[in-house]
């Protein structure tokens, strides 16, 4: 044992137990007044135990005949799906910047972490990065994220630095296509372009597995290499 810590074990003294108060019916007729009375003693210990008298039976504070409230409907299955989508998105962003030799650090705005997934989704819903800049909608983006409008410039800088290069690489569109299921007959041909078809006769156990974050990291590296070394625009589609 470290000698510097040995003294704490040899000379250890167990702290005293917190005091227990057992007020009478007369003393506990006004519980708040009794708590104020024992407060100077309770502050010395940080916690005390109060045993009310056996006759103490406080009435129920809510009138069941008039009490009403509106319950919040919360679909747990949707929350779980949203969490999976959000985690997958963050994994792809981390993998993308790891390939650039940079460790992704989530920015902090208004003493809370910036939700990169919600930021990316909000900008896409408003028409994309260029449209948001042209229409000067960054304050709207800040409000949708739960931040002050004055933080719109910071949010714009973080998007330009962390998410815009990811959008320009073309991985966001290719990932949406690759992670989708086999297109149905009702989908147009433009939606089916670039997807990997699975034969209808193929049993479920033999279908290709869903690509994970590591596979997308390989796609990111291949795409970036083509963008750097080829003067032509890289071909889109499923890798």
Rosetta constraint file for C-alpha pairs under 8 A:
AtomPair CA 1 CA 5 HARMONIC 7.38 0.50
AtomPair CA 1 CA 6 HARMONIC 6.61 0.50
AtomPair CA 2 CA 6 HARMONIC 6.20 0.50
AtomPair CA 3 CA 7 HARMONIC 7.29 0.50
AtomPair CA 5 CA 9 HARMONIC 7.17 0.50
AtomPair CA 6 CA 10 HARMONIC 6.39 0.50
AtomPair CA 7 CA 11 HARMONIC 5.74 0.50
AtomPair CA 7 CA 12 HARMONIC 7.84 0.50
AtomPair CA 8 CA 12 HARMONIC 5.62 0.50
AtomPair CA 18 CA 45 HARMONIC 6.23 0.50
AtomPair CA 18 CA 47 HARMONIC 6.31 0.50
AtomPair CA 18 CA 48 HARMONIC 5.34 0.50
AtomPair CA 18 CA 49 HARMONIC 7.18 0.50
AtomPair CA 19 CA 48 HARMONIC 5.48 0.50
AtomPair CA 19 CA 49 HARMONIC 6.44 0.50
AtomPair CA 20 CA 48 HARMONIC 6.03 0.50
AtomPair CA 20 CA 49 HARMONIC 4.62 0.50
AtomPair CA 20 CA 50 HARMONIC 5.78 0.50
AtomPair CA 20 CA 51 HARMONIC 7.38 0.50
AtomPair CA 21 CA 48 HARMONIC 7.68 0.50
AtomPair CA 21 CA 49 HARMONIC 6.15 0.50
AtomPair CA 21 CA 50 HARMONIC 4.76 0.50
AtomPair CA 21 CA 51 HARMONIC 6.15 0.50
AtomPair CA 22 CA 50 HARMONIC 6.03 0.50
AtomPair CA 22 CA 51 HARMONIC 4.97 0.50
AtomPair CA 22 CA 52 HARMONIC 6.23 0.50
AtomPair CA 22 CA 53 HARMONIC 7.16 0.50
AtomPair CA 23 CA 27 HARMONIC 5.70 0.50
AtomPair CA 23 CA 28 HARMONIC 5.91 0.50
AtomPair CA 23 CA 50 HARMONIC 7.69 0.50
AtomPair CA 23 CA 51 HARMONIC 7.08 0.50
AtomPair CA 23 CA 52 HARMONIC 6.22 0.50
AtomPair CA 23 CA 53 HARMONIC 6.63 0.50
AtomPair CA 24 CA 28 HARMONIC 6.04 0.50
AtomPair CA 24 CA 52 HARMONIC 7.64 0.50
AtomPair CA 24 CA 53 HARMONIC 6.07 0.50
AtomPair CA 25 CA 29 HARMONIC 5.96 0.50
AtomPair CA 25 CA 53 HARMONIC 5.98 0.50
AtomPair CA 25 CA 55 HARMONIC 7.40 0.50
AtomPair CA 25 CA 56 HARMONIC 7.63 0.50
AtomPair CA 27 CA 31 HARMONIC 7.92 0.50
AtomPair CA 27 CA 34 HARMONIC 6.54 0.50
AtomPair CA 28 CA 34 HARMONIC 6.21 0.50
AtomPair CA 28 CA 52 HARMONIC 7.10 0.50
AtomPair CA 28 CA 53 HARMONIC 7.65 0.50
AtomPair CA 30 CA 34 HARMONIC 6.38 0.50
AtomPair CA 31 CA 35 HARMONIC 6.22 0.50
AtomPair CA 32 CA 36 HARMONIC 6.25 0.50
AtomPair CA 33 CA 37 HARMONIC 6.22 0.50
AtomPair CA 34 CA 38 HARMONIC 6.46 0.50
AtomPair CA 35 CA 39 HARMONIC 5.99 0.50
AtomPair CA 38 CA 42 HARMONIC 6.18 0.50
AtomPair CA 39 CA 43 HARMONIC 6.04 0.50
AtomPair CA 40 CA 44 HARMONIC 7.04 0.50
AtomPair CA 41 CA 45 HARMONIC 7.30 0.50
AtomPair CA 42 CA 46 HARMONIC 5.94 0.50
AtomPair CA 42 CA 47 HARMONIC 6.06 0.50
AtomPair CA 42 CA 48 HARMONIC 5.88 0.50
AtomPair CA 43 CA 47 HARMONIC 7.41 0.50
AtomPair CA 52 CA 56 HARMONIC 6.36 0.50
AtomPair CA 62 CA 67 HARMONIC 6.79 0.50
AtomPair CA 63 CA 67 HARMONIC 5.71 0.50
AtomPair CA 75 CA 79 HARMONIC 6.55 0.50
AtomPair CA 76 CA 80 HARMONIC 6.25 0.50
AtomPair CA 77 CA 81 HARMONIC 6.32 0.50
AtomPair CA 78 CA 82 HARMONIC 6.08 0.50
AtomPair CA 79 CA 83 HARMONIC 6.16 0.50
AtomPair CA 80 CA 84 HARMONIC 6.34 0.50
AtomPair CA 81 CA 85 HARMONIC 6.30 0.50
AtomPair CA 82 CA 86 HARMONIC 6.08 0.50
AtomPair CA 83 CA 87 HARMONIC 6.07 0.50
AtomPair CA 84 CA 88 HARMONIC 6.09 0.50
AtomPair CA 85 CA 89 HARMONIC 6.17 0.50
AtomPair CA 86 CA 90 HARMONIC 6.28 0.50
AtomPair CA 86 CA 117 HARMONIC 6.02 0.50
AtomPair CA 87 CA 91 HARMONIC 6.13 0.50
AtomPair CA 88 CA 92 HARMONIC 6.30 0.50
AtomPair CA 88 CA 213 HARMONIC 7.16 0.50
AtomPair CA 89 CA 93 HARMONIC 6.35 0.50
AtomPair CA 89 CA 117 HARMONIC 6.67 0.50
AtomPair CA 90 CA 94 HARMONIC 6.11 0.50
AtomPair CA 90 CA 116 HARMONIC 7.64 0.50
AtomPair CA 90 CA 117 HARMONIC 7.01 0.50
AtomPair CA 91 CA 95 HARMONIC 6.09 0.50
AtomPair CA 91 CA 213 HARMONIC 6.20 0.50
AtomPair CA 92 CA 96 HARMONIC 6.02 0.50
AtomPair CA 92 CA 213 HARMONIC 5.80 0.50
AtomPair CA 92 CA 216 HARMONIC 6.98 0.50
AtomPair CA 92 CA 217 HARMONIC 7.17 0.50
AtomPair CA 93 CA 97 HARMONIC 6.38 0.50
AtomPair CA 93 CA 104 HARMONIC 7.97 0.50
AtomPair CA 93 CA 163 HARMONIC 7.85 0.50
AtomPair CA 93 CA 166 HARMONIC 7.30 0.50
AtomPair CA 94 CA 98 HARMONIC 6.03 0.50
AtomPair CA 94 CA 103 HARMONIC 7.39 0.50
AtomPair CA 94 CA 104 HARMONIC 5.88 0.50
AtomPair CA 95 CA 99 HARMONIC 6.35 0.50
AtomPair CA 95 CA 213 HARMONIC 7.23 0.50
AtomPair CA 95 CA 214 HARMONIC 7.68 0.50
AtomPair CA 95 CA 217 HARMONIC 5.60 0.50
AtomPair CA 96 CA 100 HARMONIC 6.85 0.50
AtomPair CA 96 CA 166 HARMONIC 7.15 0.50
AtomPair CA 96 CA 217 HARMONIC 6.38 0.50
AtomPair CA 96 CA 220 HARMONIC 6.43 0.50
AtomPair CA 97 CA 101 HARMONIC 6.51 0.50
AtomPair CA 97 CA 102 HARMONIC 5.33 0.50
AtomPair CA 97 CA 103 HARMONIC 6.42 0.50
AtomPair CA 97 CA 104 HARMONIC 6.32 0.50
AtomPair CA 98 CA 102 HARMONIC 5.28 0.50
AtomPair CA 98 CA 103 HARMONIC 5.88 0.50
AtomPair CA 98 CA 104 HARMONIC 7.49 0.50
AtomPair CA 99 CA 217 HARMONIC 7.52 0.50
AtomPair CA 99 CA 220 HARMONIC 7.79 0.50
AtomPair CA 99 CA 221 HARMONIC 6.63 0.50
AtomPair CA 106 CA 113 HARMONIC 6.42 0.50
AtomPair CA 106 CA 114 HARMONIC 6.55 0.50
AtomPair CA 106 CA 116 HARMONIC 7.90 0.50
AtomPair CA 107 CA 113 HARMONIC 5.87 0.50
AtomPair CA 107 CA 114 HARMONIC 5.61 0.50
AtomPair CA 107 CA 158 HARMONIC 7.49 0.50
AtomPair CA 108 CA 112 HARMONIC 5.26 0.50
AtomPair CA 108 CA 113 HARMONIC 4.38 0.50
AtomPair CA 108 CA 114 HARMONIC 5.64 0.50
AtomPair CA 109 CA 113 HARMONIC 6.22 0.50
AtomPair CA 109 CA 114 HARMONIC 6.20 0.50
AtomPair CA 109 CA 147 HARMONIC 7.79 0.50
AtomPair CA 109 CA 151 HARMONIC 7.69 0.50
AtomPair CA 110 CA 147 HARMONIC 7.13 0.50
AtomPair CA 114 CA 119 HARMONIC 7.98 0.50
AtomPair CA 115 CA 119 HARMONIC 6.09 0.50
AtomPair CA 115 CA 145 HARMONIC 7.57 0.50
AtomPair CA 116 CA 120 HARMONIC 6.03 0.50
AtomPair CA 116 CA 163 HARMONIC 7.99 0.50
AtomPair CA 117 CA 121 HARMONIC 6.16 0.50
AtomPair CA 118 CA 122 HARMONIC 5.89 0.50
AtomPair CA 118 CA 145 HARMONIC 7.06 0.50
AtomPair CA 119 CA 123 HARMONIC 6.20 0.50
AtomPair CA 119 CA 141 HARMONIC 7.40 0.50
AtomPair CA 119 CA 145 HARMONIC 6.93 0.50
AtomPair CA 119 CA 159 HARMONIC 7.82 0.50
AtomPair CA 120 CA 124 HARMONIC 6.25 0.50
AtomPair CA 120 CA 159 HARMONIC 7.88 0.50
AtomPair CA 120 CA 163 HARMONIC 7.22 0.50
AtomPair CA 121 CA 125 HARMONIC 6.21 0.50
AtomPair CA 122 CA 126 HARMONIC 6.35 0.50
AtomPair CA 122 CA 141 HARMONIC 6.57 0.50
AtomPair CA 122 CA 144 HARMONIC 7.50 0.50
AtomPair CA 123 CA 127 HARMONIC 6.56 0.50
AtomPair CA 123 CA 128 HARMONIC 5.23 0.50
AtomPair CA 123 CA 129 HARMONIC 6.14 0.50
AtomPair CA 123 CA 132 HARMONIC 6.92 0.50
AtomPair CA 123 CA 141 HARMONIC 6.98 0.50
AtomPair CA 124 CA 128 HARMONIC 4.45 0.50
AtomPair CA 124 CA 129 HARMONIC 7.22 0.50
AtomPair CA 126 CA 131 HARMONIC 7.33 0.50
AtomPair CA 126 CA 132 HARMONIC 6.54 0.50
AtomPair CA 127 CA 131 HARMONIC 5.41 0.50
AtomPair CA 127 CA 132 HARMONIC 6.66 0.50
AtomPair CA 128 CA 132 HARMONIC 6.19 0.50
AtomPair CA 129 CA 133 HARMONIC 6.34 0.50
AtomPair CA 129 CA 164 HARMONIC 7.62 0.50
AtomPair CA 130 CA 134 HARMONIC 6.13 0.50
AtomPair CA 131 CA 135 HARMONIC 6.02 0.50
AtomPair CA 132 CA 136 HARMONIC 5.65 0.50
AtomPair CA 132 CA 137 HARMONIC 5.06 0.50
AtomPair CA 132 CA 138 HARMONIC 6.52 0.50
AtomPair CA 133 CA 137 HARMONIC 6.63 0.50
AtomPair CA 133 CA 138 HARMONIC 7.29 0.50
AtomPair CA 137 CA 141 HARMONIC 6.45 0.50
AtomPair CA 138 CA 142 HARMONIC 6.17 0.50
AtomPair CA 138 CA 152 HARMONIC 5.27 0.50
AtomPair CA 138 CA 153 HARMONIC 7.31 0.50
AtomPair CA 138 CA 155 HARMONIC 7.64 0.50
AtomPair CA 138 CA 156 HARMONIC 6.73 0.50
AtomPair CA 139 CA 143 HARMONIC 6.28 0.50
AtomPair CA 139 CA 149 HARMONIC 4.85 0.50
AtomPair CA 139 CA 150 HARMONIC 7.48 0.50
AtomPair CA 139 CA 151 HARMONIC 7.78 0.50
AtomPair CA 139 CA 152 HARMONIC 5.09 0.50
AtomPair CA 140 CA 144 HARMONIC 6.25 0.50
AtomPair CA 140 CA 149 HARMONIC 7.47 0.50
AtomPair CA 141 CA 145 HARMONIC 6.30 0.50
AtomPair CA 141 CA 152 HARMONIC 7.34 0.50
AtomPair CA 142 CA 146 HARMONIC 6.34 0.50
AtomPair CA 142 CA 147 HARMONIC 5.09 0.50
AtomPair CA 142 CA 148 HARMONIC 6.26 0.50
AtomPair CA 142 CA 149 HARMONIC 5.64 0.50
AtomPair CA 142 CA 151 HARMONIC 6.73 0.50
AtomPair CA 142 CA 152 HARMONIC 5.47 0.50
AtomPair CA 142 CA 155 HARMONIC 7.08 0.50
AtomPair CA 143 CA 147 HARMONIC 5.45 0.50
AtomPair CA 143 CA 148 HARMONIC 6.33 0.50
AtomPair CA 143 CA 149 HARMONIC 6.25 0.50
AtomPair CA 147 CA 151 HARMONIC 6.71 0.50
AtomPair CA 148 CA 152 HARMONIC 7.50 0.50
AtomPair CA 151 CA 155 HARMONIC 6.29 0.50
AtomPair CA 152 CA 156 HARMONIC 6.12 0.50
AtomPair CA 153 CA 157 HARMONIC 6.27 0.50
AtomPair CA 154 CA 158 HARMONIC 6.25 0.50
AtomPair CA 155 CA 159 HARMONIC 6.19 0.50
AtomPair CA 156 CA 160 HARMONIC 6.14 0.50
AtomPair CA 157 CA 161 HARMONIC 6.07 0.50
AtomPair CA 158 CA 162 HARMONIC 5.79 0.50
AtomPair CA 158 CA 163 HARMONIC 7.55 0.50
AtomPair CA 159 CA 163 HARMONIC 4.96 0.50
AtomPair CA 159 CA 164 HARMONIC 5.97 0.50
AtomPair CA 160 CA 164 HARMONIC 4.94 0.50
AtomPair CA 160 CA 165 HARMONIC 7.35 0.50
AtomPair CA 161 CA 165 HARMONIC 7.12 0.50
AtomPair CA 162 CA 166 HARMONIC 7.28 0.50
AtomPair CA 163 CA 167 HARMONIC 6.34 0.50
AtomPair CA 164 CA 168 HARMONIC 6.18 0.50
AtomPair CA 165 CA 169 HARMONIC 6.26 0.50
AtomPair CA 166 CA 170 HARMONIC 7.18 0.50
AtomPair CA 166 CA 171 HARMONIC 6.82 0.50
AtomPair CA 166 CA 172 HARMONIC 7.14 0.50
AtomPair CA 167 CA 171 HARMONIC 6.72 0.50
AtomPair CA 167 CA 172 HARMONIC 5.92 0.50
AtomPair CA 169 CA 220 HARMONIC 7.73 0.50
AtomPair CA 169 CA 223 HARMONIC 7.18 0.50
AtomPair CA 169 CA 224 HARMONIC 6.96 0.50
AtomPair CA 170 CA 174 HARMONIC 6.54 0.50
AtomPair CA 170 CA 236 HARMONIC 7.90 0.50
AtomPair CA 171 CA 175 HARMONIC 5.84 0.50
AtomPair CA 171 CA 219 HARMONIC 7.89 0.50
AtomPair CA 171 CA 220 HARMONIC 6.69 0.50
AtomPair CA 172 CA 176 HARMONIC 6.37 0.50
AtomPair CA 173 CA 177 HARMONIC 6.47 0.50
AtomPair CA 174 CA 178 HARMONIC 6.08 0.50
AtomPair CA 174 CA 236 HARMONIC 7.33 0.50
AtomPair CA 174 CA 237 HARMONIC 6.34 0.50
AtomPair CA 174 CA 238 HARMONIC 6.36 0.50
AtomPair CA 175 CA 179 HARMONIC 5.94 0.50
AtomPair CA 175 CA 216 HARMONIC 7.62 0.50
AtomPair CA 176 CA 180 HARMONIC 6.31 0.50
AtomPair CA 177 CA 194 HARMONIC 7.06 0.50
AtomPair CA 177 CA 195 HARMONIC 6.12 0.50
AtomPair CA 177 CA 238 HARMONIC 7.39 0.50
AtomPair CA 178 CA 195 HARMONIC 6.11 0.50
AtomPair CA 178 CA 196 HARMONIC 7.37 0.50
AtomPair CA 178 CA 211 HARMONIC 7.77 0.50
AtomPair CA 178 CA 238 HARMONIC 6.20 0.50
AtomPair CA 179 CA 210 HARMONIC 6.75 0.50
AtomPair CA 179 CA 211 HARMONIC 7.14 0.50
AtomPair CA 182 CA 195 HARMONIC 7.74 0.50
AtomPair CA 182 CA 196 HARMONIC 7.69 0.50
AtomPair CA 182 CA 197 HARMONIC 6.30 0.50
AtomPair CA 182 CA 198 HARMONIC 6.74 0.50
AtomPair CA 183 CA 187 HARMONIC 6.30 0.50
AtomPair CA 183 CA 191 HARMONIC 7.85 0.50
AtomPair CA 183 CA 192 HARMONIC 6.22 0.50
AtomPair CA 187 CA 191 HARMONIC 6.40 0.50
AtomPair CA 187 CA 192 HARMONIC 7.24 0.50
AtomPair CA 188 CA 192 HARMONIC 6.77 0.50
AtomPair CA 189 CA 193 HARMONIC 6.40 0.50
AtomPair CA 193 CA 237 HARMONIC 7.26 0.50
AtomPair CA 194 CA 236 HARMONIC 7.33 0.50
AtomPair CA 194 CA 237 HARMONIC 4.10 0.50
AtomPair CA 194 CA 238 HARMONIC 5.04 0.50
AtomPair CA 195 CA 237 HARMONIC 7.06 0.50
AtomPair CA 195 CA 238 HARMONIC 5.80 0.50
AtomPair CA 196 CA 238 HARMONIC 6.80 0.50
AtomPair CA 198 CA 202 HARMONIC 7.07 0.50
AtomPair CA 198 CA 207 HARMONIC 6.77 0.50
AtomPair CA 198 CA 208 HARMONIC 7.81 0.50
AtomPair CA 202 CA 206 HARMONIC 6.30 0.50
AtomPair CA 202 CA 207 HARMONIC 6.59 0.50
AtomPair CA 203 CA 207 HARMONIC 6.77 0.50
AtomPair CA 211 CA 215 HARMONIC 5.77 0.50
AtomPair CA 211 CA 216 HARMONIC 7.08 0.50
AtomPair CA 212 CA 216 HARMONIC 6.51 0.50
AtomPair CA 213 CA 217 HARMONIC 6.14 0.50
AtomPair CA 214 CA 218 HARMONIC 6.52 0.50
AtomPair CA 215 CA 219 HARMONIC 6.43 0.50
AtomPair CA 216 CA 220 HARMONIC 6.05 0.50
AtomPair CA 217 CA 221 HARMONIC 6.31 0.50
AtomPair CA 218 CA 222 HARMONIC 6.26 0.50
AtomPair CA 219 CA 223 HARMONIC 6.08 0.50
AtomPair CA 219 CA 239 HARMONIC 6.83 0.50
AtomPair CA 220 CA 224 HARMONIC 6.09 0.50
AtomPair CA 221 CA 225 HARMONIC 6.15 0.50
AtomPair CA 222 CA 226 HARMONIC 6.34 0.50
AtomPair CA 223 CA 227 HARMONIC 6.24 0.50
AtomPair CA 223 CA 234 HARMONIC 7.24 0.50
AtomPair CA 224 CA 228 HARMONIC 6.20 0.50
AtomPair CA 225 CA 229 HARMONIC 6.09 0.50
AtomPair CA 226 CA 230 HARMONIC 5.35 0.50
AtomPair CA 226 CA 234 HARMONIC 6.32 0.50
AtomPair CA 227 CA 231 HARMONIC 7.41 0.50
AtomPair CA 227 CA 232 HARMONIC 7.85 0.50
AtomPair CA 227 CA 233 HARMONIC 7.03 0.50
AtomPair CA 227 CA 234 HARMONIC 6.51 0.50
AtomPair CA 230 CA 234 HARMONIC 7.82 0.50
